[in-house]
Amino acid sequence: MSSTLSPESALSGLTSALASGDVEVVDLTALLSPSTPVLDLPPDMAPIPHFELEELARYDERGRTSYQNGIHTGEHVGTHFDAPCHWITGADKGDVADVPVRRLTAPAVVIDKTAECAADPDFLLTVEHLEEWQHDHGPLPEGGWLLYRTGWAARSHDQQLFLNADDSGPHTPGLTAECALWLAEESPIVGLGVETVGTDAGQAFTFTPQFPAHHYLLGAGKYGVTQLQNLDRLPVTGAVLIVAPLRIAGGSGSPARVLAFMENGEGR
């Protein structure tokens, strides 16, 4: 007799584990509001609009029984999903509505470079760092997410602190170009999640190619998720990530709700 659980048994087990608290759900999503930090783009690029609510009705003459708002925002504001077509290298590899739902639920692992980023806001993750991580924790998950913890989420309440810019531009952690290329072409992951405003380092406009995480990962048909919270609550391995962007036809990305399922901390 096979020991493999039937789909019904697996779903029943998950439901029971959620109800009992054996499986914990952690919200990795930043609050979306007018004060949510937004990336400042160069003068030759159209600016990203901040999030805004436009009140349409609030139990008044505009709708006596309802409260509702219009939403005005950029696709790449707050905790958001980057589809391949967000970058010219991925222009023919699909928009946010094309993403297969099976790729939006996947295992996730965390690499923690908080101490390094506290010492150097321009810290860059390298291939060697990932090789060391794999030596200690095993291979990166097939079809999974690499979540890059930098401690930057602690700055997300303030635009200036979050972007950390001076006359030479933003100073935030990211990846080397070689690391971005390796993740795109050599690793089995489906996407990269970060705490910063984008998947690239603040100084990535000076790299070759410019913005290599976007250039290589989206060019390989992989994804990015940015401005994550609560990565400090996740285990190094063993979490399952659900990334839920809006299914926007033709969209290059979308604000997203990102949830992590993991074994309850009391049992780990």
Stockholm file with secondary structure:
# STOCKHOLM 1.0

chainA/1-268         MSSTLSPESALSGLTSALASGDVEVVDLTALLSPSTPVLDLPPDMAPIPHFELEELARYDERGRTSYQNGIHTGEHVGTHFDAPCHWITGADKGDVADVPVRRLTAPAVVIDKTAECAADPDFLLTVEHLEEWQHDHGPLPEGGWLLYRTGWAARSHDQQLFLNADDSGPHTPGLTAECALWLAEESPIVGLGVETVGTDAGQAFTFTPQFPAHHYLLGAGKYGVTQLQNLDRLPVTGAVLIVAPLRIAGGSGSPARVLAFMENGEGR
#=GR chainA/1-268 SS CCCCCCHHHHHHHHHHHHHHTSEEEEECBCCCSTTSCCCCCCTTSCCCCCCEEEEEEEEETTEEEEEEEEEECCTTSSSEEECGGGSGGGTTSCCGGGSCGGGGEEEEEEEECHHHHHHCTTCEECHHHHHHHHHHHCSCCTTCEEEEECSGGGGTTCHHHHHCEETTEECCCEECHHHHHHHHHTSCCSEEEESSSSSSCTTGGGSSSSSHIIIIIIHTTCEEEESBCCGGGSCSSCEEEEEEECCCTTCSEEEEEEEEEEECGGGC
#=GC SS_cons         CCCCCCHHHHHHHHHHHHHHTSEEEEECBCCCSTTSCCCCCCTTSCCCCCCEEEEEEEEETTEEEEEEEEEECCTTSSSEEECGGGSGGGTTSCCGGGSCGGGGEEEEEEEECHHHHHHCTTCEECHHHHHHHHHHHCSCCTTCEEEEECSGGGGTTCHHHHHCEETTEECCCEECHHHHHHHHHTSCCSEEEESSSSSSCTTGGGSSSSSHIIIIIIHTTCEEEESBCCGGGSCSSCEEEEEEECCCTTCSEEEEEEEEEEECGGGC
//
